[in-house]
Amino acid sequence: MAEAHAGVQKHYGSANVAGRIFDALKQAGEDPGRLKPEMLYPLDQFHGGGVGATKANTAKLGLGAASHVLDVGSGVGGPARYMALTYGCKVTGIDLTEEFVAAARDLTARCGLADRIEFQHGNALALPFADAGFDAATCFNVTMNIEDKAGVAREIARVLKPGGRLAYTETGIGPNAAPPYFPLPWAREPAVSFLVSPARLREGLERAGFRILEFVDETGTMQAPAPSELVRLGNQVVMGADFVARIKNMGRSQAEGRLVSTFVLAERG
């Protein structure tokens, strides 16, 4: 397990993430000195569907100003900033990659949202939070790097209040059952990619105590049009110069039924 964690951190971790995002904004004609969350949306939403998916999925959580949301696998903080800005809620993000946590804190402070959002470095399998402390949770395209998906589900259920909602997305094994083409957005090699079928995903969530409200195959919607130049630049800046090739491999794998993308809305019992 420790080797898998190290592999995941090696895959995502790189120095000066925030600085490279600022450089990308400058290249796009933006002024990082007057940073607003909306300016970052093309650069900080790395799950399938981008900010459009963030908007649609978080709208189903019933958030308000009194809500406290946990964002598992918070990356550089894009979804957390969107939720805090849109709903006025408090958000706590947690991520395994220290460089992402540092960038998320920097970007959030520069956007003037540090009073509503905090980020912690930590493991989704051992969340450093008390039981029943959150009103809602998000986990967007994170668990492809985690073998013990049932353990993540149990931990999220533990820290959610009864009735708390979870918006969750995951890419998994498609109907073809053939292996996907590597490298992929979350893994350059199979050693750090842990995929299951949608049926196993659902089973794990239900066993953790979640009631499934929506379980949607969104593979077709993930095969989006070519990204804007800023989105493309941002993906390469944060995720690596080979990110475009990795996205192409994902699209090819989806088209051939090797991968399927699932959205889940669930409620803690």
Sine and cosine of phi, psi and omega as CSV:
sin_phi,cos_phi,sin_psi,cos_psi,sin_omega,cos_omega
0.00,0.00,-0.66,0.75,0.01,-1.00
-0.88,0.47,-0.61,0.80,0.02,-1.00
-0.90,0.43,-0.63,0.78,0.03,-1.00
-0.90,0.43,-0.68,0.74,0.03,-1.00
-0.87,0.49,-0.69,0.73,0.01,-1.00
-0.89,0.45,-0.62,0.78,0.02,-1.00
-0.91,0.42,-0.64,0.77,0.03,-1.00
-0.90,0.43,-0.72,0.69,0.00,-1.00
-0.90,0.44,-0.60,0.80,0.05,-1.00
-0.91,0.41,-0.62,0.79,-0.02,-1.00
-0.90,0.44,-0.68,0.74,-0.11,-0.99
-0.99,-0.11,-0.51,0.86,-0.17,-0.99
-0.96,0.29,0.72,-0.69,0.12,-0.99
-0.35,-0.94,0.41,-0.91,-0.13,-0.99
-0.98,0.19,0.43,-0.90,0.16,-0.99
0.82,0.57,0.72,0.69,-0.02,-1.00
-0.87,0.49,-0.74,0.68,-0.02,-1.00
-0.88,0.48,-0.67,0.74,0.00,-1.00
-0.88,0.48,-0.62,0.78,0.01,-1.00
-0.95,0.32,-0.53,0.85,0.10,-0.99
-0.91,0.41,-0.67,0.74,0.04,-1.00
-0.87,0.49,-0.66,0.75,0.03,-1.00
-0.89,0.46,-0.63,0.78,0.02,-1.00
-0.91,0.41,-0.63,0.78,0.04,-1.00
-0.89,0.46,-0.67,0.74,0.02,-1.00
-0.88,0.48,-0.67,0.74,0.02,-1.00
-0.89,0.46,-0.47,0.88,0.01,-1.00
-1.00,0.02,0.05,1.00,0.03,-1.00
1.00,0.06,0.21,0.98,0.03,-1.00
-1.00,-0.05,0.33,-0.94,0.01,-1.00
-0.95,-0.31,0.98,-0.21,0.00,-1.00
-0.88,0.47,-0.32,0.95,0.03,-1.00
-0.94,0.33,-0.26,0.96,0.06,-1.00
-0.85,-0.53,0.83,0.56,-0.17,-0.99
-0.95,0.31,0.73,-0.69,0.11,-0.99
-0.79,-0.61,0.50,-0.86,-0.02,-1.00
-0.81,0.59,-0.62,0.78,-0.04,-1.00
-0.88,0.47,-0.53,0.85,0.02,-1.00
-0.90,0.43,-0.45,0.89,-0.08,-1.00
-1.00,0.02,-0.23,0.97,-0.11,-0.99
-0.81,0.59,-0.62,0.79,0.04,-1.00
-0.94,0.35,-0.21,0.98,-0.14,-0.99
-0.92,-0.40,-0.28,0.96,-0.20,-0.98
-0.85,-0.53,0.24,0.97,0.00,-1.00
-0.89,-0.45,1.00,-0.08,-0.17,-0.99
-0.98,-0.18,0.06,1.00,0.10,-0.99
-1.00,0.07,0.28,-0.96,-0.03,-1.00
-0.85,0.53,0.70,-0.71,0.02,-1.00
1.00,-0.05,-0.21,0.98,0.07,-1.00
0.87,0.49,-0.49,-0.87,-0.09,-1.00
-0.91,0.41,-0.46,0.89,0.06,-1.00
-0.87,0.49,-0.67,0.74,0.05,-1.00
-0.93,0.37,-0.62,0.78,0.05,-1.00
-0.85,0.52,-0.72,0.69,0.00,-1.00
-0.88,0.48,-0.76,0.64,-0.07,-1.00
-0.91,0.41,-0.67,0.74,-0.09,-1.00
-0.97,0.26,-0.65,0.76,-0.01,-1.00
-0.96,0.28,-0.38,0.93,0.05,-1.00
-0.89,0.45,-0.31,0.95,-0.05,-1.00
-1.00,-0.02,0.03,1.00,-0.07,-1.00
-1.00,-0.02,-0.19,0.98,-0.01,-1.00
0.92,0.38,0.66,0.75,-0.10,-1.00
-0.99,0.17,0.48,-0.88,0.11,-0.99
-0.55,-0.84,-0.05,-1.00,-0.07,-1.00
-0.88,0.47,-0.43,0.90,-0.03,-1.00
-1.00,0.02,-0.05,1.00,-0.07,-1.00
-0.97,0.22,0.54,-0.84,0.16,-0.99
-0.86,-0.51,0.88,-0.47,-0.12,-0.99
-0.93,-0.36,0.64,-0.77,0.12,-0.99
-0.97,-0.24,0.81,-0.59,0.07,-1.00
-0.95,-0.32,0.96,-0.28,-0.04,-1.00
-1.00,0.05,0.84,-0.55,-0.10,-0.99
0.97,0.25,0.83,0.55,-0.20,-0.98
-0.98,0.21,-0.12,0.99,0.07,-1.00
0.84,0.55,-0.72,-0.69,0.02,-1.00
-1.00,-0.02,0.20,0.98,0.20,-0.98
0.99,-0.11,0.16,0.99,-0.06,-1.00
-0.85,0.52,-0.83,0.55,0.02,-1.00
-0.87,0.50,-0.61,0.79,0.01,-1.00
-0.88,0.47,-0.70,0.72,0.01,-1.00
-0.91,0.41,-0.63,0.77,0.04,-1.00
-0.87,0.50,-0.73,0.68,-0.03,-1.00
-0.91,0.42,-0.70,0.72,0.00,-1.00
-0.89,0.45,-0.66,0.75,-0.01,-1.00
-0.94,0.34,-0.67,0.74,-0.10,-0.99
-0.97,0.23,-0.66,0.75,-0.12,-0.99
-0.95,-0.32,-0.14,0.99,-0.03,-1.00
0.95,0.32,0.27,0.96,-0.09,-1.00
-1.00,0.07,0.16,-0.99,0.12,-0.99
-1.00,-0.06,0.65,-0.76,-0.02,-1.00
-0.75,-0.66,0.69,-0.72,0.16,-0.99
-0.89,-0.46,0.83,-0.56,0.04,-1.00
-0.95,-0.31,0.53,-0.84,0.06,-1.00
-0.68,-0.73,0.67,-0.75,-0.03,-1.00
-0.53,-0.85,0.52,-0.86,-0.03,-1.00
-0.98,0.20,-0.35,0.94,-0.08,-1.00
-1.00,-0.09,0.93,-0.38,-0.09,-1.00
-0.87,0.49,-0.60,0.80,-0.01,-1.00
-0.90,0.43,-0.57,0.82,0.06,-1.00
-0.93,0.37,-0.66,0.75,0.01,-1.00
-0.88,0.47,-0.70,0.71,0.01,-1.00
-0.88,0.47,-0.69,0.72,0.02,-1.00
-0.91,0.42,-0.66,0.75,0.00,-1.00
-0.87,0.49,-0.67,0.74,0.01,-1.00
-0.90,0.43,-0.70,0.71,-0.02,-1.00
-0.89,0.45,-0.77,0.64,-0.03,-1.00
-0.88,0.47,-0.65,0.76,-0.03,-1.00
-0.92,0.38,-0.66,0.75,0.05,-1.00
-0.89,0.46,-0.67,0.74,-0.01,-1.00
-0.93,0.38,-0.41,0.91,0.06,-1.00
-1.00,0.07,-0.04,1.00,0.02,-1.00
0.97,0.24,0.44,0.90,-0.06,-1.00
-0.90,-0.44,0.21,0.98,-0.07,-1.00
-0.91,0.42,-0.35,0.94,0.02,-1.00
-0.97,0.24,-0.25,0.97,-0.03,-1.00
-0.92,-0.39,-0.24,0.97,-0.10,-1.00
-0.74,-0.67,0.68,-0.73,0.17,-0.99
-0.76,-0.65,0.49,-0.87,0.00,-1.00
-0.82,-0.57,0.66,-0.75,0.02,-1.00
-0.81,-0.59,0.54,-0.84,0.13,-0.99
-1.00,0.06,0.83,-0.56,-0.03,-1.00
-0.07,-1.00,0.02,-1.00,-0.12,-0.99
-0.95,-0.31,0.76,-0.65,0.00,-1.00
-0.90,0.43,-0.33,0.94,0.02,-1.00
-1.00,0.09,-0.11,0.99,0.02,-1.00
-0.54,-0.84,0.92,0.38,-0.08,-1.00
-0.90,0.44,0.78,-0.63,-0.07,-1.00
-1.00,0.10,0.77,0.64,-0.07,-1.00
-0.73,-0.69,0.45,-0.89,0.01,-1.00
-0.95,0.33,0.33,-0.95,0.05,-1.00
-0.88,0.47,0.58,-0.81,0.17,-0.99
0.80,0.60,0.69,0.73,-0.03,-1.00
-0.98,-0.20,-0.15,0.99,-0.09,-1.00
-0.86,-0.51,0.56,-0.83,0.01,-1.00
-0.99,0.12,-0.44,0.90,-0.04,-1.00
-0.37,-0.93,0.25,-0.97,0.01,-1.00
-0.54,-0.84,0.46,-0.89,0.12,-0.99
-0.79,-0.61,0.50,-0.86,0.07,-1.00
-0.47,-0.88,1.00,-0.08,-0.16,-0.99
-0.97,-0.25,0.95,-0.30,0.08,-1.00
0.78,0.63,0.79,0.62,-0.03,-1.00
-0.94,-0.35,-0.65,0.76,-0.25,-0.97
-0.98,0.19,-0.01,1.00,0.14,-0.99
-0.89,0.46,-0.36,0.93,0.02,-1.00
-1.00,-0.09,0.07,1.00,-0.09,-1.00
-0.86,-0.51,0.84,-0.54,-0.02,-1.00
-0.96,0.29,-0.67,0.74,-0.05,-1.00
-1.00,0.05,0.96,0.29,-0.04,-1.00
-0.92,0.39,-0.57,0.82,0.04,-1.00
-0.90,0.44,-0.58,0.82,0.05,-1.00
-0.90,0.43,-0.64,0.76,0.07,-1.00
-0.89,0.47,-0.71,0.71,0.00,-1.00
-0.87,0.50,-0.67,0.74,0.02,-1.00
-0.90,0.44,-0.65,0.76,-0.01,-1.00
-0.92,0.40,-0.68,0.74,0.03,-1.00
-0.90,0.43,-0.67,0.74,0.03,-1.00
-0.88,0.48,-0.62,0.78,-0.01,-1.00
-0.88,0.48,-0.68,0.73,-0.11,-0.99
-1.00,0.04,-0.13,0.99,0.06,-1.00
-1.00,0.07,0.56,-0.83,0.13,-0.99
-0.95,0.32,0.46,-0.89,0.10,-1.00
-0.81,0.58,0.74,-0.67,-0.05,-1.00
1.00,0.05,-0.12,0.99,0.02,-1.00
-0.93,0.37,0.59,-0.80,-0.08,-1.00
-0.98,-0.18,0.51,-0.86,0.05,-1.00
-0.84,-0.55,0.81,-0.59,0.17,-0.99
-0.97,-0.22,0.84,-0.54,-0.23,-0.97
-0.65,-0.76,0.73,-0.68,0.10,-0.99
-0.79,-0.62,0.55,-0.84,-0.01,-1.00
-0.43,-0.90,0.59,-0.80,0.17,-0.99
-0.99,-0.14,0.73,-0.68,-0.08,-1.00
-0.65,-0.76,-0.22,-0.98,-0.04,-1.00
-0.94,0.34,0.79,-0.61,-0.01,-1.00
-1.00,0.07,0.04,-1.00,-0.05,-1.00
-0.90,0.43,-0.40,0.92,0.03,-1.00
-0.91,0.41,-0.58,0.82,-0.01,-1.00
0.93,0.38,0.00,1.00,0.10,-0.99
-0.97,0.22,0.47,-0.88,-0.01,-1.00
-0.91,0.42,0.53,-0.85,0.03,-1.00
-0.96,0.28,0.19,-0.98,0.05,-1.00
-1.00,0.07,0.77,-0.64,0.06,-1.00
-0.97,-0.24,0.44,-0.90,0.04,1.00
-0.98,0.22,0.39,-0.92,-0.01,-1.00
-0.84,-0.54,0.23,-0.97,-0.04,-1.00
-0.82,0.58,-0.60,0.80,-0.07,-1.00
-0.99,-0.14,-0.11,0.99,-0.07,-1.00
-0.32,-0.95,0.79,-0.61,0.08,-1.00
-0.99,0.12,-0.25,0.97,-0.02,-1.00
-0.55,-0.84,0.40,-0.92,-0.07,-1.00
-0.87,0.49,-0.38,0.92,-0.11,-0.99
-0.87,0.49,-0.43,0.90,-0.01,-1.00
-0.91,-0.41,0.32,0.95,0.02,-1.00
-0.91,-0.43,0.86,-0.51,-0.06,-1.00
-0.81,-0.59,0.99,-0.13,-0.10,-0.99
-0.95,-0.31,0.57,-0.82,0.09,-1.00
-0.76,-0.65,0.21,-0.98,0.06,-1.00
-0.97,0.26,0.36,-0.93,0.10,-1.00
-0.83,0.56,-0.57,0.82,0.01,-1.00
-0.89,0.46,-0.68,0.74,0.03,-1.00
-0.94,0.35,-0.58,0.82,0.07,-1.00
-0.86,0.52,-0.76,0.64,-0.02,-1.00
-0.88,0.48,-0.69,0.72,0.00,-1.00
-0.86,0.52,-0.68,0.73,-0.01,-1.00
-0.90,0.43,-0.65,0.76,0.02,-1.00
-0.92,0.40,-0.67,0.75,-0.01,-1.00
-0.92,0.38,-0.62,0.78,0.02,-1.00
-0.92,0.39,-0.44,0.90,0.04,-1.00
-0.97,0.23,-0.15,0.99,0.04,-1.00
0.96,-0.29,0.25,0.97,0.02,-1.00
-1.00,-0.06,0.60,-0.80,0.16,-0.99
-0.99,-0.17,0.82,-0.57,-0.07,-1.00
-0.98,0.17,0.85,-0.53,0.04,-1.00
-0.99,-0.12,-0.62,0.79,0.07,-1.00
-0.63,-0.78,0.63,-0.77,0.05,-1.00
-0.60,-0.80,0.99,-0.17,-0.27,-0.96
-0.85,-0.53,0.79,-0.62,0.16,-0.99
-0.98,0.21,0.94,-0.33,-0.04,-1.00
-0.93,-0.36,0.43,0.90,-0.05,-1.00
-0.84,0.55,-0.70,0.71,-0.02,-1.00
-0.88,0.47,-0.62,0.79,-0.01,-1.00
-0.96,0.28,-0.35,0.94,0.03,-1.00
-0.98,0.21,-0.31,0.95,0.05,-1.00
-0.99,0.10,0.95,0.31,-0.16,-0.99
-0.99,0.14,0.25,-0.97,0.09,-1.00
-0.88,0.47,0.23,-0.97,0.01,-1.00
-0.83,0.56,0.71,-0.70,-0.04,-1.00
-0.93,0.37,0.37,-0.93,0.09,-1.00
-0.90,0.44,0.24,-0.97,-0.03,-1.00
-0.89,0.45,-0.59,0.81,0.01,-1.00
-0.93,0.36,-0.66,0.75,0.05,-1.00
-0.88,0.47,-0.72,0.69,0.01,-1.00
-0.87,0.50,-0.71,0.71,0.00,-1.00
-0.90,0.44,-0.70,0.71,-0.01,-1.00
-0.88,0.47,-0.68,0.73,0.04,-1.00
-0.86,0.51,-0.69,0.72,0.00,-1.00
-0.94,0.35,-0.62,0.79,-0.02,-1.00
-0.90,0.44,-0.69,0.72,-0.08,-1.00
-1.00,0.00,-0.65,0.76,-0.17,-0.99
-0.98,-0.18,-0.15,0.99,0.05,-1.00
0.87,-0.49,0.47,-0.88,-0.08,-1.00
-0.90,0.43,-0.35,0.94,-0.02,-1.00
-1.00,-0.04,0.23,0.97,-0.13,-0.99
-0.90,0.43,-0.60,0.80,0.00,-1.00
-0.87,0.49,-0.69,0.73,0.03,-1.00
-0.90,0.44,-0.59,0.80,0.00,-1.00
-0.93,0.37,-0.62,0.78,0.07,-1.00
-0.90,0.43,-0.64,0.77,0.02,-1.00
-0.89,0.46,-0.64,0.77,0.04,-1.00
-0.90,0.43,-0.60,0.80,0.04,-1.00
-0.91,0.42,-0.71,0.70,0.02,-1.00
-0.87,0.49,-0.67,0.74,0.03,-1.00
-0.90,0.43,-0.67,0.74,0.00,-1.00
-0.90,0.43,-0.62,0.78,0.05,-1.00
-0.92,0.39,-0.70,0.71,-0.03,-1.00
-0.87,0.48,-0.52,0.85,-0.01,-1.00
-1.00,-0.05,0.11,0.99,0.03,-1.00
0.97,0.25,0.27,0.96,0.03,-1.00
-0.99,0.14,-0.44,0.90,0.01,-1.00
-0.77,-0.64,0.50,-0.87,0.09,-1.00
-0.66,-0.75,0.62,-0.78,0.00,-1.00
-0.95,-0.31,0.73,-0.68,-0.11,-0.99
-0.82,-0.57,0.70,-0.71,0.18,-0.98
-0.95,-0.30,0.70,-0.71,0.02,-1.00
-0.79,-0.62,0.75,-0.66,0.21,-0.98
-0.92,-0.39,0.86,-0.50,-0.08,-1.00
-0.74,-0.67,0.32,-0.95,-0.03,-1.00
-0.76,-0.65,0.74,-0.67,0.02,-1.00
-0.95,0.32,0.76,-0.65,0.00,-1.00
-0.96,0.28,0.00,0.00,0.00,0.00
